[in-house]
């Protein structure tokens, strides 16, 4: 179970201001491209699950993830997640031809097929979006500051994985308020926003 604090920033100004404040704590910046898949007969979405390929820095790295039963309440997200790294070139081949995904040697893909009953027709590609993620080590937390670019607009968000989400959320909120940065609790996952086709 992945538990994350998710806080939405209203615009690019809030994002830039927070980025400037966090710069001394930056440990990495990731350029990500997220591509999503469902079974050809909607086997995954029918059970509130999705398979994702995430590419880092073009073809530098590829991680396949199976996410299921996501719940997002008061800025705290809980989701069942399983992931592993696969060959980025194999990942790109699956984006070009989603029917190849079913035969990829991957524990996570095999789980998606077996547990959700993906038929011989295999997978279909749902499309995706790009994300630039700044990673910051701040007050014992790892903050991820996201600029997510959809075809229909851009969203800004802070994520923080934590075993004590309420404590982490309180620390982040206090920091934002002290620095006059507007925010609200995220009400939808990036994937849900992507599927809705419009900004929240």
N, C-alpha and C positions, 0 to 999 in steps of 0.2 A: 504494500500500500504506500503510494507516494502522497505525502501531505505537504501542501505548499500554501503560503500566504500569497494572495494575488491582489495587488492594488493598482487601480487604473489612474493614469495621469491624463488630464484633460486635453493637452495639446503639446506641440513641439517646444513651446517656451518653457513649460514646466519640466519637460524632459531634459532640455539643455541646461536649465538651472540646476537640476538634481545631478546631472552628469558632471557639471563643474564642481559641485560640492564633494562628489565621490571620487574625483580623479586621483587624489593621493592614495586611495585604497584599491585602485584598479589592479587586477591580476591577469585579465585576459579580455580579448574582444573576439567574438565568433561571428562569422558570416554564415548564416544557416539558410538552407532551402528545404522546406518541409513538403513532402508529397504524400497524399493519403490514398488508401485503397479500401475497397469493400469487396465482399464476395459478389460474383456476377448476379446472384439471386438475392442480394442484400442480406446475406447471412449474418454479417457482423453488425451492421446498423440495426437490424431487427432486435439484437440483444444488447444495444447500447455499447458497442465496441467499434474500434477502428484500428487499422494497421497503418503505421507511418514509416516512411523512409526519411531520415534527416541527413542531408549532405552538409558537410562543413568545408568552407573555403573551396567551393567548386567540387573537386573530386578528392580532396585530401583525406576525407574520412566519411564513412556512412554508418549510421546506426538504425537498425530496424526495431520498432517499438510496437507492442500490442497494448492498447489502453482500453479499459472497460469500466463500466458502472461509475462514471464520474459524477461527483456531487460537489457543488460550489455554493457555500452558504456563508454570508457575512465576510467575504474576502478570504475564506479558507477552503481550499480545494482538496478533496480526497478522491484518489483514483487508483484502481488496480493497474499496475504497470509492469511489464516484463520487456527487457530490451537486451540486444547484443549487437556487436559490431560485425558488419559484413564487408566484403570487397566492394569498394565504391564503383568499380567498373561493372560488376554484376548488378549493383543497385541501379545504375544508369540504364542498363539493358532492360531491367524490369519496368522502368518508367516508360521506355520506348515501346515495350511489348509486355503489358501486365500479365499476359497468360504465362510468362516465364516464371513469375514469382512463386507459383505453386510448387515448382521443382527445385527451388533454391535450397541448398543445404543450410538450414537455419532452424535451431530449436524453436525460436519465437514464431517463425512462419508455420512450422509444423503444428505448434499449439493452436494457431489461428485456424488452420485447416481441420485439425482433429476435434477441438473443443467446440467450434462454431459450425462444424459441418459444411465447410466450403466445398461445393460440388466440383465435378470434373471440369466444369466451365472455368473454374479458377477465379481470379481476381479482376476487378476493373479499377482503373485509375480515376480518382475523384478530382485531381488537380491539387493545387496547393498555394503556398505563399512564401515570401522571403522574410527573414528576420535578422536584425543586427542586435547581438546581445553583448552588453558590457558586463563583466563579472567583477565584483568588488568584495573584498574581505573586510568587513566592517563590524566592529564590536562583537566578535565571535560568530557573526552570521556571514553567510555567503549571499550577497544580493545580486540578482540578475536584472539588469535594466534593459528592457526590450523596446525596440522600434520595429513594429510589425507592418510590413507593406503588403496589402491586399490589392487586387485589381481595382477595388472600389474605394480605396482610401487607406490611411495609416493610423494605427493605434499605438499607444504608449502604455507600458505597464512595468511594475516592479514585481518580481517573483522571488520568493525565499523559501526553500525547502527546510522544514524544521520538525523536530519531534515535539517541540513546544510551540505550536503555531500562535496561540493567543499571546504568549510572552513576546515572540518575535514581532507580531503585528503591532503590539503596543509600542515597542521600541522604534519601529519604523514610522508609525503615526506621529509619535512625539517629535522625531527628527524632522518630518515634513512640516509639521505645525510650527516648530521653532524657526524654520527657515522660510515660512510663508509660501509653501508650495501646495497648491490645491490638489486634492485627490478624492477618490471615491473607491468603494470596494468593487472589484471586478464582479460582474454578474453573469458573464459567459466566458467559456474557454475560447482560446484562439480558433480552435477547430469549429466550435459552434458559430462563432462570428463569420468564419469563412463560408460555412454552409448556408448561413442566413443571406449572404450576399449583400449585407449592408452594415455600416458601422453602428455600434450600440448607442 
